Amino acid sequence: MNNGYNGWTNRETWLVNLHWGETIEEVFEEIDLQTLADCIENFIYDELDEQIQASSVFRDFIDLHCVNWRELAEHYISE
């Protein structure tokens, strides 16, 4: 892992791992790297759509386009 933010590429990637890491580990098992990265990204977007309205100010606190989905997938596959 890159040492950009607490050992992750950036703050956004770290936040996704911090808040949804345990859920990701439970939901996605035995998947190849790219499929896992895609699944994590879709899962997080779905979770946020359910929890926050699209026009909500809370969407401004994390830019999901900055999340390194592949890095997250590599983290969960290596564990």
mmCIF file of the N, C-alpha and C atoms, coordinates in Angstrom:
data_MODEL
# 
_entry.id   MODEL 
# 
loop_
_atom_site.group_PDB 
_atom_site.id 
_atom_site.type_symbol 
_atom_site.label_atom_id 
_atom_site.label_alt_id 
_atom_site.label_comp_id 
_atom_site.label_asym_id 
_atom_site.label_entity_id 
_atom_site.label_seq_id 
_atom_site.pdbx_PDB_ins_code 
_atom_site.Cartn_x 
_atom_site.Cartn_y 
_atom_site.Cartn_z 
_atom_site.occupancy 
_atom_site.B_iso_or_equiv 
_atom_site.pdbx_formal_charge 
_atom_site.auth_seq_id 
_atom_site.auth_comp_id 
_atom_site.auth_asym_id 
_atom_site.auth_atom_id 
_atom_site.pdbx_PDB_model_num 
ATOM 1   N N  . MET A 1 1  ? 0.818   -1.191  0.000   1.00 0.00 ? 1  MET A N  1 
ATOM 2   C CA . MET A 1 1  ? 0.000   0.000   0.000   1.00 0.00 ? 1  MET A CA 1 
ATOM 3   C C  . MET A 1 1  ? 0.860   1.252   0.000   1.00 0.00 ? 1  MET A C  1 
ATOM 4   N N  . ASN A 1 2  ? 0.358   2.246   -0.651  1.00 0.00 ? 2  ASN A N  1 
ATOM 5   C CA . ASN A 1 2  ? 1.001   3.548   -0.672  1.00 0.00 ? 2  ASN A CA 1 
ATOM 6   C C  . ASN A 1 2  ? 0.846   4.196   0.703   1.00 0.00 ? 2  ASN A C  1 
ATOM 7   N N  . ASN A 1 3  ? 1.738   5.065   1.069   1.00 0.00 ? 3  ASN A N  1 
ATOM 8   C CA . ASN A 1 3  ? 1.674   5.720   2.375   1.00 0.00 ? 3  ASN A CA 1 
ATOM 9   C C  . ASN A 1 3  ? 1.086   7.123   2.257   1.00 0.00 ? 3  ASN A C  1 
ATOM 10  N N  . GLY A 1 4  ? 0.085   7.327   1.390   1.00 0.00 ? 4  GLY A N  1 
ATOM 11  C CA . GLY A 1 4  ? -0.495  8.643   1.174   1.00 0.00 ? 4  GLY A CA 1 
ATOM 12  C C  . GLY A 1 4  ? -1.340  9.135   2.334   1.00 0.00 ? 4  GLY A C  1 
ATOM 13  N N  . TYR A 1 5  ? -2.177  8.262   2.908   1.00 0.00 ? 5  TYR A N  1 
ATOM 14  C CA . TYR A 1 5  ? -3.042  8.658   4.012   1.00 0.00 ? 5  TYR A CA 1 
ATOM 15  C C  . TYR A 1 5  ? -3.283  7.440   4.882   1.00 0.00 ? 5  TYR A C  1 
ATOM 16  N N  . ASN A 1 6  ? -2.678  7.419   6.041   1.00 0.00 ? 6  ASN A N  1 
ATOM 17  C CA . ASN A 1 6  ? -2.776  6.279   6.961   1.00 0.00 ? 6  ASN A CA 1 
ATOM 18  C C  . ASN A 1 6  ? -2.478  4.944   6.274   1.00 0.00 ? 6  ASN A C  1 
ATOM 19  N N  . GLY A 1 7  ? -1.536  4.971   5.357   1.00 0.00 ? 7  GLY A N  1 
ATOM 20  C CA . GLY A 1 7  ? -1.145  3.754   4.658   1.00 0.00 ? 7  GLY A CA 1 
ATOM 21  C C  . GLY A 1 7  ? -1.943  3.464   3.404   1.00 0.00 ? 7  GLY A C  1 
ATOM 22  N N  . TRP A 1 8  ? -2.892  4.306   3.063   1.00 0.00 ? 8  TRP A N  1 
ATOM 23  C CA . TRP A 1 8  ? -3.728  4.140   1.870   1.00 0.00 ? 8  TRP A CA 1 
ATOM 24  C C  . TRP A 1 8  ? -3.383  5.217   0.854   1.00 0.00 ? 8  TRP A C  1 
ATOM 25  N N  . THR A 1 9  ? -3.799  5.031   -0.393  1.00 0.00 ? 9  THR A N  1 
ATOM 26  C CA . THR A 1 9  ? -3.521  5.993   -1.458  1.00 0.00 ? 9  THR A CA 1 
ATOM 27  C C  . THR A 1 9  ? -3.966  7.397   -1.094  1.00 0.00 ? 9  THR A C  1 
ATOM 28  N N  . ASN A 1 10 ? -5.165  7.521   -0.526  1.00 0.00 ? 10 ASN A N  1 
ATOM 29  C CA . ASN A 1 10 ? -5.720  8.827   -0.199  1.00 0.00 ? 10 ASN A CA 1 
ATOM 30  C C  . ASN A 1 10 ? -6.766  8.683   0.906   1.00 0.00 ? 10 ASN A C  1 
ATOM 31  N N  . ARG A 1 11 ? -7.282  9.805   1.373   1.00 0.00 ? 11 ARG A N  1 
ATOM 32  C CA . ARG A 1 11 ? -8.251  9.829   2.462   1.00 0.00 ? 11 ARG A CA 1 
ATOM 33  C C  . ARG A 1 11 ? -9.540  9.100   2.088   1.00 0.00 ? 11 ARG A C  1 
ATOM 34  N N  . GLU A 1 12 ? -9.983  9.272   0.861   1.00 0.00 ? 12 GLU A N  1 
ATOM 35  C CA . GLU A 1 12 ? -11.230 8.654   0.421   1.00 0.00 ? 12 GLU A CA 1 
ATOM 36  C C  . GLU A 1 12 ? -11.157 7.131   0.490   1.00 0.00 ? 12 GLU A C  1 
ATOM 37  N N  . THR A 1 13 ? -10.055 6.569   0.030   1.00 0.00 ? 13 THR A N  1 
ATOM 38  C CA . THR A 1 13 ? -9.875  5.117   0.079   1.00 0.00 ? 13 THR A CA 1 
ATOM 39  C C  . THR A 1 13 ? -9.825  4.643   1.525   1.00 0.00 ? 13 THR A C  1 
ATOM 40  N N  . TRP A 1 14 ? -9.115  5.370   2.357   1.00 0.00 ? 14 TRP A N  1 
ATOM 41  C CA . TRP A 1 14 ? -9.036  5.042   3.779   1.00 0.00 ? 14 TRP A CA 1 
ATOM 42  C C  . TRP A 1 14 ? -10.416 5.070   4.433   1.00 0.00 ? 14 TRP A C  1 
ATOM 43  N N  . LEU A 1 15 ? -11.222 6.102   4.116   1.00 0.00 ? 15 LEU A N  1 
ATOM 44  C CA . LEU A 1 15 ? -12.560 6.220   4.701   1.00 0.00 ? 15 LEU A CA 1 
ATOM 45  C C  . LEU A 1 15 ? -13.462 5.053   4.324   1.00 0.00 ? 15 LEU A C  1 
ATOM 46  N N  . VAL A 1 16 ? -13.421 4.638   3.064   1.00 0.00 ? 16 VAL A N  1 
ATOM 47  C CA . VAL A 1 16 ? -14.236 3.485   2.646   1.00 0.00 ? 16 VAL A CA 1 
ATOM 48  C C  . VAL A 1 16 ? -13.826 2.257   3.436   1.00 0.00 ? 16 VAL A C  1 
ATOM 49  N N  . ASN A 1 17 ? -12.534 2.018   3.562   1.00 0.00 ? 17 ASN A N  1 
ATOM 50  C CA . ASN A 1 17 ? -12.072 0.873   4.339   1.00 0.00 ? 17 ASN A CA 1 
ATOM 51  C C  . ASN A 1 17 ? -12.474 1.001   5.806   1.00 0.00 ? 17 ASN A C  1 
ATOM 52  N N  . LEU A 1 18 ? -12.331 2.186   6.367   1.00 0.00 ? 18 LEU A N  1 
ATOM 53  C CA . LEU A 1 18 ? -12.647 2.415   7.769   1.00 0.00 ? 18 LEU A CA 1 
ATOM 54  C C  . LEU A 1 18 ? -14.117 2.113   8.070   1.00 0.00 ? 18 LEU A C  1 
ATOM 55  N N  . HIS A 1 19 ? -15.005 2.613   7.240   1.00 0.00 ? 19 HIS A N  1 
ATOM 56  C CA . HIS A 1 19 ? -16.433 2.512   7.528   1.00 0.00 ? 19 HIS A CA 1 
ATOM 57  C C  . HIS A 1 19 ? -17.102 1.251   7.002   1.00 0.00 ? 19 HIS A C  1 
ATOM 58  N N  . TRP A 1 20 ? -16.568 0.657   5.936   1.00 0.00 ? 20 TRP A N  1 
ATOM 59  C CA . TRP A 1 20 ? -17.230 -0.512  5.356   1.00 0.00 ? 20 TRP A CA 1 
ATOM 60  C C  . TRP A 1 20 ? -16.326 -1.738  5.237   1.00 0.00 ? 20 TRP A C  1 
ATOM 61  N N  . GLY A 1 21 ? -15.123 -1.666  5.785   1.00 0.00 ? 21 GLY A N  1 
ATOM 62  C CA . GLY A 1 21 ? -14.175 -2.770  5.647   1.00 0.00 ? 21 GLY A CA 1 
ATOM 63  C C  . GLY A 1 21 ? -14.695 -4.106  6.125   1.00 0.00 ? 21 GLY A C  1 
ATOM 64  N N  . GLU A 1 22 ? -15.273 -4.155  7.308   1.00 0.00 ? 22 GLU A N  1 
ATOM 65  C CA . GLU A 1 22 ? -15.771 -5.434  7.838   1.00 0.00 ? 22 GLU A CA 1 
ATOM 66  C C  . GLU A 1 22 ? -16.915 -5.975  6.991   1.00 0.00 ? 22 GLU A C  1 
ATOM 67  N N  . THR A 1 23 ? -17.774 -5.112  6.530   1.00 0.00 ? 23 THR A N  1 
ATOM 68  C CA . THR A 1 23 ? -18.885 -5.539  5.676   1.00 0.00 ? 23 THR A CA 1 
ATOM 69  C C  . THR A 1 23 ? -18.362 -6.075  4.358   1.00 0.00 ? 23 THR A C  1 
ATOM 70  N N  . ILE A 1 24 ? -17.389 -5.391  3.782   1.00 0.00 ? 24 ILE A N  1 
ATOM 71  C CA . ILE A 1 24 ? -16.803 -5.843  2.513   1.00 0.00 ? 24 ILE A CA 1 
ATOM 72  C C  . ILE A 1 24 ? -16.192 -7.229  2.686   1.00 0.00 ? 24 ILE A C  1 
ATOM 73  N N  . GLU A 1 25 ? -15.471 -7.452  3.780   1.00 0.00 ? 25 GLU A N  1 
ATOM 74  C CA . GLU A 1 25 ? -14.860 -8.755  4.029   1.00 0.00 ? 25 GLU A CA 1 
ATOM 75  C C  . GLU A 1 25 ? -15.910 -9.851  4.127   1.00 0.00 ? 25 GLU A C  1 
ATOM 76  N N  . GLU A 1 26 ? -17.043 -9.556  4.749   1.00 0.00 ? 26 GLU A N  1 
ATOM 77  C CA . GLU A 1 26 ? -18.096 -10.554 4.926   1.00 0.00 ? 26 GLU A CA 1 
ATOM 78  C C  . GLU A 1 26 ? -18.853 -10.842 3.637   1.00 0.00 ? 26 GLU A C  1 
ATOM 79  N N  . VAL A 1 27 ? -19.111 -9.806  2.858   1.00 0.00 ? 27 VAL A N  1 
ATOM 80  C CA . VAL A 1 27 ? -19.967 -9.948  1.678   1.00 0.00 ? 27 VAL A CA 1 
ATOM 81  C C  . VAL A 1 27 ? -19.225 -10.544 0.490   1.00 0.00 ? 27 VAL A C  1 
ATOM 82  N N  . PHE A 1 28 ? -17.988 -10.159 0.284   1.00 0.00 ? 28 PHE A N  1 
ATOM 83  C CA . PHE A 1 28 ? -17.262 -10.562 -0.909  1.00 0.00 ? 28 PHE A CA 1 
ATOM 84  C C  . PHE A 1 28 ? -16.124 -11.516 -0.544  1.00 0.00 ? 28 PHE A C  1 
ATOM 85  N N  . GLU A 1 29 ? -16.316 -12.764 -0.849  1.00 0.00 ? 29 GLU A N  1 
ATOM 86  C CA . GLU A 1 29 ? -15.287 -13.773 -0.614  1.00 0.00 ? 29 GLU A CA 1 
ATOM 87  C C  . GLU A 1 29 ? -15.029 -14.544 -1.903  1.00 0.00 ? 29 GLU A C  1 
ATOM 88  N N  . GLU A 1 30 ? -13.806 -15.007 -2.082  1.00 0.00 ? 30 GLU A N  1 
ATOM 89  C CA . GLU A 1 30 ? -13.464 -15.872 -3.210  1.00 0.00 ? 30 GLU A CA 1 
ATOM 90  C C  . GLU A 1 30 ? -13.782 -15.236 -4.561  1.00 0.00 ? 30 GLU A C  1 
ATOM 91  N N  . ILE A 1 31 ? -13.353 -14.008 -4.786  1.00 0.00 ? 31 ILE A N  1 
ATOM 92  C CA . ILE A 1 31 ? -13.589 -13.291 -6.040  1.00 0.00 ? 31 ILE A CA 1 
ATOM 93  C C  . ILE A 1 31 ? -12.239 -12.827 -6.580  1.00 0.00 ? 31 ILE A C  1 
ATOM 94  N N  . ASP A 1 32 ? -12.110 -12.781 -7.933  1.00 0.00 ? 32 ASP A N  1 
ATOM 95  C CA . ASP A 1 32 ? -10.862 -12.291 -8.506  1.00 0.00 ? 32 ASP A CA 1 
ATOM 96  C C  . ASP A 1 32 ? -10.748 -10.777 -8.285  1.00 0.00 ? 32 ASP A C  1 
ATOM 97  N N  . LEU A 1 33 ? -9.552  -10.262 -8.446  1.00 0.00 ? 33 LEU A N  1 
ATOM 98  C CA . LEU A 1 33 ? -9.219  -8.892  -8.067  1.00 0.00 ? 33 LEU A CA 1 
ATOM 99  C C  . LEU A 1 33 ? -10.093 -7.836  -8.747  1.00 0.00 ? 33 LEU A C  1 
ATOM 100 N N  . GLN A 1 34 ? -10.190 -7.863  -10.074 1.00 0.00 ? 34 GLN A N  1 
ATOM 101 C CA . GLN A 1 34 ? -10.956 -6.816  -10.770 1.00 0.00 ? 34 GLN A CA 1 
ATOM 102 C C  . GLN A 1 34 ? -12.440 -6.920  -10.462 1.00 0.00 ? 34 GLN A C  1 
ATOM 103 N N  . THR A 1 35 ? -12.963 -8.128  -10.389 1.00 0.00 ? 35 THR A N  1 
ATOM 104 C CA . THR A 1 35 ? -14.376 -8.299  -10.044 1.00 0.00 ? 35 THR A CA 1 
ATOM 105 C C  . THR A 1 35 ? -14.640 -7.762  -8.645  1.00 0.00 ? 35 THR A C  1 
ATOM 106 N N  . LEU A 1 36 ? -13.738 -8.032  -7.717  1.00 0.00 ? 36 LEU A N  1 
ATOM 107 C CA . LEU A 1 36 ? -13.889 -7.542  -6.351  1.00 0.00 ? 36 LEU A CA 1 
ATOM 108 C C  . LEU A 1 36 ? -13.853 -6.015  -6.319  1.00 0.00 ? 36 LEU A C  1 
ATOM 109 N N  . ALA A 1 37 ? -12.936 -5.405  -7.047  1.00 0.00 ? 37 ALA A N  1 
ATOM 110 C CA . ALA A 1 37 ? -12.850 -3.942  -7.098  1.00 0.00 ? 37 ALA A CA 1 
ATOM 111 C C  . ALA A 1 37 ? -14.161 -3.353  -7.616  1.00 0.00 ? 37 ALA A C  1 
ATOM 112 N N  . ASP A 1 38 ? -14.710 -3.939  -8.672  1.00 0.00 ? 38 ASP A N  1 
ATOM 113 C CA . ASP A 1 38 ? -15.980 -3.473  -9.232  1.00 0.00 ? 38 ASP A CA 1 
ATOM 114 C C  . ASP A 1 38 ? -17.122 -3.670  -8.245  1.00 0.00 ? 38 ASP A C  1 
ATOM 115 N N  . CYS A 1 39 ? -17.153 -4.810  -7.570  1.00 0.00 ? 39 CYS A N  1 
ATOM 116 C CA . CYS A 1 39 ? -18.202 -5.097  -6.591  1.00 0.00 ? 39 CYS A CA 1 
ATOM 117 C C  . CYS A 1 39 ? -18.147 -4.139  -5.407  1.00 0.00 ? 39 CYS A C  1 
ATOM 118 N N  . ILE A 1 40 ? -16.950 -3.847  -4.933  1.00 0.00 ? 40 ILE A N  1 
ATOM 119 C CA . ILE A 1 40 ? -16.801 -2.908  -3.808  1.00 0.00 ? 40 ILE A CA 1 
ATOM 120 C C  . ILE A 1 40 ? -17.319 -1.532  -4.220  1.00 0.00 ? 40 ILE A C  1 
ATOM 121 N N  . GLU A 1 41 ? -16.933 -1.076  -5.402  1.00 0.00 ? 41 GLU A N  1 
ATOM 122 C CA . GLU A 1 41 ? -17.375 0.234   -5.872  1.00 0.00 ? 41 GLU A CA 1 
ATOM 123 C C  . GLU A 1 41 ? -18.907 0.287   -5.971  1.00 0.00 ? 41 GLU A C  1 
ATOM 124 N N  . ASN A 1 42 ? -19.501 -0.717  -6.588  1.00 0.00 ? 42 ASN A N  1 
ATOM 125 C CA . ASN A 1 42 ? -20.964 -0.748  -6.718  1.00 0.00 ? 42 ASN A CA 1 
ATOM 126 C C  . ASN A 1 42 ? -21.641 -0.823  -5.353  1.00 0.00 ? 42 ASN A C  1 
ATOM 127 N N  . PHE A 1 43 ? -21.092 -1.619  -4.462  1.00 0.00 ? 43 PHE A N  1 
ATOM 128 C CA . PHE A 1 43 ? -21.641 -1.763  -3.117  1.00 0.00 ? 43 PHE A CA 1 
ATOM 129 C C  . PHE A 1 43 ? -21.656 -0.425  -2.382  1.00 0.00 ? 43 PHE A C  1 
ATOM 130 N N  . ILE A 1 44 ? -20.547 0.307   -2.437  1.00 0.00 ? 44 ILE A N  1 
ATOM 131 C CA . ILE A 1 44 ? -20.446 1.580   -1.728  1.00 0.00 ? 44 ILE A CA 1 
ATOM 132 C C  . ILE A 1 44 ? -21.406 2.604   -2.318  1.00 0.00 ? 44 ILE A C  1 
ATOM 133 N N  . TYR A 1 45 ? -21.473 2.685   -3.642  1.00 0.00 ? 45 TYR A N  1 
ATOM 134 C CA . TYR A 1 45 ? -22.424 3.621   -4.256  1.00 0.00 ? 45 TYR A CA 1 
ATOM 135 C C  . TYR A 1 45 ? -23.855 3.268   -3.854  1.00 0.00 ? 45 TYR A C  1 
ATOM 136 N N  . ASP A 1 46 ? -24.207 1.994   -3.840  1.00 0.00 ? 46 ASP A N  1 
ATOM 137 C CA . ASP A 1 46 ? -25.551 1.577   -3.429  1.00 0.00 ? 46 ASP A CA 1 
ATOM 138 C C  . ASP A 1 46 ? -25.815 1.925   -1.973  1.00 0.00 ? 46 ASP A C  1 
ATOM 139 N N  . GLU A 1 47 ? -24.835 1.674   -1.100  1.00 0.00 ? 47 GLU A N  1 
ATOM 140 C CA . GLU A 1 47 ? -24.977 1.993   0.322   1.00 0.00 ? 47 GLU A CA 1 
ATOM 141 C C  . GLU A 1 47 ? -25.226 3.484   0.529   1.00 0.00 ? 47 GLU A C  1 
ATOM 142 N N  . LEU A 1 48 ? -24.441 4.299   -0.148  1.00 0.00 ? 48 LEU A N  1 
ATOM 143 C CA . LEU A 1 48 ? -24.589 5.743   0.014   1.00 0.00 ? 48 LEU A CA 1 
ATOM 144 C C  . LEU A 1 48 ? -25.893 6.252   -0.577  1.00 0.00 ? 48 LEU A C  1 
ATOM 145 N N  . ASP A 1 49 ? -26.333 5.671   -1.681  1.00 0.00 ? 49 ASP A N  1 
ATOM 146 C CA . ASP A 1 49 ? -27.608 6.077   -2.265  1.00 0.00 ? 49 ASP A CA 1 
ATOM 147 C C  . ASP A 1 49 ? -28.755 5.803   -1.310  1.00 0.00 ? 49 ASP A C  1 
ATOM 148 N N  . GLU A 1 50 ? -28.669 4.719   -0.566  1.00 0.00 ? 50 GLU A N  1 
ATOM 149 C CA . GLU A 1 50 ? -29.708 4.388   0.391   1.00 0.00 ? 50 GLU A CA 1 
ATOM 150 C C  . GLU A 1 50 ? -29.652 5.299   1.615   1.00 0.00 ? 50 GLU A C  1 
ATOM 151 N N  . GLN A 1 51 ? -28.471 5.704   2.029   1.00 0.00 ? 51 GLN A N  1 
ATOM 152 C CA . GLN A 1 51 ? -28.300 6.453   3.273   1.00 0.00 ? 51 GLN A CA 1 
ATOM 153 C C  . GLN A 1 51 ? -28.379 7.963   3.094   1.00 0.00 ? 51 GLN A C  1 
ATOM 154 N N  . ILE A 1 52 ? -28.030 8.453   1.924   1.00 0.00 ? 52 ILE A N  1 
ATOM 155 C CA . ILE A 1 52 ? -27.919 9.893   1.718   1.00 0.00 ? 52 ILE A CA 1 
ATOM 156 C C  . ILE A 1 52 ? -28.639 10.265  0.417   1.00 0.00 ? 52 ILE A C  1 
ATOM 157 N N  . GLN A 1 53 ? -29.414 11.295  0.456   1.00 0.00 ? 53 GLN A N  1 
ATOM 158 C CA . GLN A 1 53 ? -30.039 11.809  -0.763  1.00 0.00 ? 53 GLN A CA 1 
ATOM 159 C C  . GLN A 1 53 ? -28.953 12.350  -1.688  1.00 0.00 ? 53 GLN A C  1 
ATOM 160 N N  . ALA A 1 54 ? -29.157 12.215  -2.989  1.00 0.00 ? 54 ALA A N  1 
ATOM 161 C CA . ALA A 1 54 ? -28.156 12.634  -3.967  1.00 0.00 ? 54 ALA A CA 1 
ATOM 162 C C  . ALA A 1 54 ? -27.792 14.118  -3.828  1.00 0.00 ? 54 ALA A C  1 
ATOM 163 N N  . SER A 1 55 ? -28.702 14.933  -3.386  1.00 0.00 ? 55 SER A N  1 
ATOM 164 C CA . SER A 1 55 ? -28.430 16.358  -3.261  1.00 0.00 ? 55 SER A CA 1 
ATOM 165 C C  . SER A 1 55 ? -27.908 16.739  -1.876  1.00 0.00 ? 55 SER A C  1 
ATOM 166 N N  . SER A 1 56 ? -27.686 15.778  -1.031  1.00 0.00 ? 56 SER A N  1 
ATOM 167 C CA . SER A 1 56 ? -27.286 16.041  0.344   1.00 0.00 ? 56 SER A CA 1 
ATOM 168 C C  . SER A 1 56 ? -25.885 16.639  0.436   1.00 0.00 ? 56 SER A C  1 
ATOM 169 N N  . VAL A 1 57 ? -25.705 17.495  1.423   1.00 0.00 ? 57 VAL A N  1 
ATOM 170 C CA . VAL A 1 57 ? -24.405 18.105  1.667   1.00 0.00 ? 57 VAL A CA 1 
ATOM 171 C C  . VAL A 1 57 ? -23.376 17.036  2.056   1.00 0.00 ? 57 VAL A C  1 
ATOM 172 N N  . PHE A 1 58 ? -23.820 15.932  2.616   1.00 0.00 ? 58 PHE A N  1 
ATOM 173 C CA . PHE A 1 58 ? -22.895 14.890  3.039   1.00 0.00 ? 58 PHE A CA 1 
ATOM 174 C C  . PHE A 1 58 ? -22.142 14.256  1.874   1.00 0.00 ? 58 PHE A C  1 
ATOM 175 N N  . ARG A 1 59 ? -22.699 14.301  0.695   1.00 0.00 ? 59 ARG A N  1 
ATOM 176 C CA . ARG A 1 59 ? -21.999 13.802  -0.493  1.00 0.00 ? 59 ARG A CA 1 
ATOM 177 C C  . ARG A 1 59 ? -20.716 14.589  -0.744  1.00 0.00 ? 59 ARG A C  1 
ATOM 178 N N  . ASP A 1 60 ? -20.666 15.827  -0.261  1.00 0.00 ? 60 ASP A N  1 
ATOM 179 C CA . ASP A 1 60 ? -19.489 16.666  -0.469  1.00 0.00 ? 60 ASP A CA 1 
ATOM 180 C C  . ASP A 1 60 ? -18.313 16.257  0.417   1.00 0.00 ? 60 ASP A C  1 
ATOM 181 N N  . PHE A 1 61 ? -18.552 15.451  1.421   1.00 0.00 ? 61 PHE A N  1 
ATOM 182 C CA . PHE A 1 61 ? -17.487 15.082  2.351   1.00 0.00 ? 61 PHE A CA 1 
ATOM 183 C C  . PHE A 1 61 ? -16.564 13.993  1.816   1.00 0.00 ? 61 PHE A C  1 
ATOM 184 N N  . ILE A 1 62 ? -17.004 13.255  0.822   1.00 0.00 ? 62 ILE A N  1 
ATOM 185 C CA . ILE A 1 62 ? -16.142 12.237  0.221   1.00 0.00 ? 62 ILE A CA 1 
ATOM 186 C C  . ILE A 1 62 ? -16.370 12.213  -1.284  1.00 0.00 ? 62 ILE A C  1 
ATOM 187 N N  . ASP A 1 63 ? -15.290 12.274  -2.019  1.00 0.00 ? 63 ASP A N  1 
ATOM 188 C CA . ASP A 1 63 ? -15.345 12.195  -3.473  1.00 0.00 ? 63 ASP A CA 1 
ATOM 189 C C  . ASP A 1 63 ? -15.059 10.747  -3.860  1.00 0.00 ? 63 ASP A C  1 
ATOM 190 N N  . LEU A 1 64 ? -16.107 10.010  -4.158  1.00 0.00 ? 64 LEU A N  1 
ATOM 191 C CA . LEU A 1 64 ? -15.946 8.585   -4.456  1.00 0.00 ? 64 LEU A CA 1 
ATOM 192 C C  . LEU A 1 64 ? -15.159 8.337   -5.737  1.00 0.00 ? 64 LEU A C  1 
ATOM 193 N N  . HIS A 1 65 ? -15.045 9.348   -6.577  1.00 0.00 ? 65 HIS A N  1 
ATOM 194 C CA . HIS A 1 65 ? -14.238 9.191   -7.783  1.00 0.00 ? 65 HIS A CA 1 
ATOM 195 C C  . HIS A 1 65 ? -12.750 9.103   -7.461  1.00 0.00 ? 65 HIS A C  1 
ATOM 196 N N  . CYS A 1 66 ? -12.368 9.514   -6.265  1.00 0.00 ? 66 CYS A N  1 
ATOM 197 C CA . CYS A 1 66 ? -10.960 9.458   -5.846  1.00 0.00 ? 66 CYS A CA 1 
ATOM 198 C C  . CYS A 1 66 ? -10.590 8.129   -5.193  1.00 0.00 ? 66 CYS A C  1 
ATOM 199 N N  . VAL A 1 67 ? -11.582 7.328   -4.840  1.00 0.00 ? 67 VAL A N  1 
ATOM 200 C CA . VAL A 1 67 ? -11.312 6.061   -4.141  1.00 0.00 ? 67 VAL A CA 1 
ATOM 201 C C  . VAL A 1 67 ? -10.557 5.119   -5.062  1.00 0.00 ? 67 VAL A C  1 
ATOM 202 N N  . ASN A 1 68 ? -9.533  4.499   -4.534  1.00 0.00 ? 68 ASN A N  1 
ATOM 203 C CA . ASN A 1 68 ? -8.752  3.512   -5.271  1.00 0.00 ? 68 ASN A CA 1 
ATOM 204 C C  . ASN A 1 68 ? -9.385  2.136   -5.018  1.00 0.00 ? 68 ASN A C  1 
ATOM 205 N N  . TRP A 1 69 ? -10.365 1.778   -5.847  1.00 0.00 ? 69 TRP A N  1 
ATOM 206 C CA . TRP A 1 69 ? -11.130 0.544   -5.661  1.00 0.00 ? 69 TRP A CA 1 
ATOM 207 C C  . TRP A 1 69 ? -10.234 -0.684  -5.779  1.00 0.00 ? 69 TRP A C  1 
ATOM 208 N N  . ARG A 1 70 ? -9.268  -0.627  -6.670  1.00 0.00 ? 70 ARG A N  1 
ATOM 209 C CA . ARG A 1 70 ? -8.363  -1.771  -6.853  1.00 0.00 ? 70 ARG A CA 1 
ATOM 210 C C  . ARG A 1 70 ? -7.500  -1.985  -5.607  1.00 0.00 ? 70 ARG A C  1 
ATOM 211 N N  . GLU A 1 71 ? -7.038  -0.897  -4.991  1.00 0.00 ? 71 GLU A N  1 
ATOM 212 C CA . GLU A 1 71 ? -6.241  -1.011  -3.773  1.00 0.00 ? 71 GLU A CA 1 
ATOM 213 C C  . GLU A 1 71 ? -7.056  -1.682  -2.665  1.00 0.00 ? 71 GLU A C  1 
ATOM 214 N N  . LEU A 1 72 ? -8.321  -1.289  -2.543  1.00 0.00 ? 72 LEU A N  1 
ATOM 215 C CA . LEU A 1 72 ? -9.190  -1.927  -1.552  1.00 0.00 ? 72 LEU A CA 1 
ATOM 216 C C  . LEU A 1 72 ? -9.320  -3.421  -1.846  1.00 0.00 ? 72 LEU A C  1 
ATOM 217 N N  . ALA A 1 73 ? -9.541  -3.768  -3.096  1.00 0.00 ? 73 ALA A N  1 
ATOM 218 C CA . ALA A 1 73 ? -9.671  -5.175  -3.473  1.00 0.00 ? 73 ALA A CA 1 
ATOM 219 C C  . ALA A 1 73 ? -8.397  -5.948  -3.155  1.00 0.00 ? 73 ALA A C  1 
ATOM 220 N N  . GLU A 1 74 ? -7.251  -5.369  -3.462  1.00 0.00 ? 74 GLU A N  1 
ATOM 221 C CA . GLU A 1 74 ? -5.970  -6.026  -3.156  1.00 0.00 ? 74 GLU A CA 1 
ATOM 222 C C  . GLU A 1 74 ? -5.827  -6.242  -1.651  1.00 0.00 ? 74 GLU A C  1 
ATOM 223 N N  . HIS A 1 75 ? -6.285  -5.289  -0.869  1.00 0.00 ? 75 HIS A N  1 
ATOM 224 C CA . HIS A 1 75 ? -6.207  -5.400  0.582   1.00 0.00 ? 75 HIS A CA 1 
ATOM 225 C C  . HIS A 1 75 ? -7.029  -6.596  1.076   1.00 0.00 ? 75 HIS A C  1 
ATOM 226 N N  . TYR A 1 76 ? -8.236  -6.736  0.565   1.00 0.00 ? 76 TYR A N  1 
ATOM 227 C CA . TYR A 1 76 ? -9.109  -7.814  1.049   1.00 0.00 ? 76 TYR A CA 1 
ATOM 228 C C  . TYR A 1 76 ? -8.715  -9.171  0.514   1.00 0.00 ? 76 TYR A C  1 
ATOM 229 N N  . ILE A 1 77 ? -8.138  -9.215  -0.685  1.00 0.00 ? 77 ILE A N  1 
ATOM 230 C CA . ILE A 1 77 ? -7.673  -10.492 -1.222  1.00 0.00 ? 77 ILE A CA 1 
ATOM 231 C C  . ILE A 1 77 ? -6.436  -10.968 -0.477  1.00 0.00 ? 77 ILE A C  1 
ATOM 232 N N  . SER A 1 78 ? -5.574  -10.032 -0.080  1.00 0.00 ? 78 SER A N  1 
ATOM 233 C CA . SER A 1 78 ? -4.330  -10.423 0.596   1.00 0.00 ? 78 SER A CA 1 
ATOM 234 C C  . SER A 1 78 ? -4.559  -10.862 2.036   1.00 0.00 ? 78 SER A C  1 
ATOM 235 N N  . GLU A 1 79 ? -5.714  -10.520 2.620   1.00 0.00 ? 79 GLU A N  1 
ATOM 236 C CA . GLU A 1 79 ? -5.967  -10.893 4.013   1.00 0.00 ? 79 GLU A CA 1 
ATOM 237 C C  . GLU A 1 79 ? -6.484  -12.311 4.126   1.00 0.00 ? 79 GLU A C  1 
# 
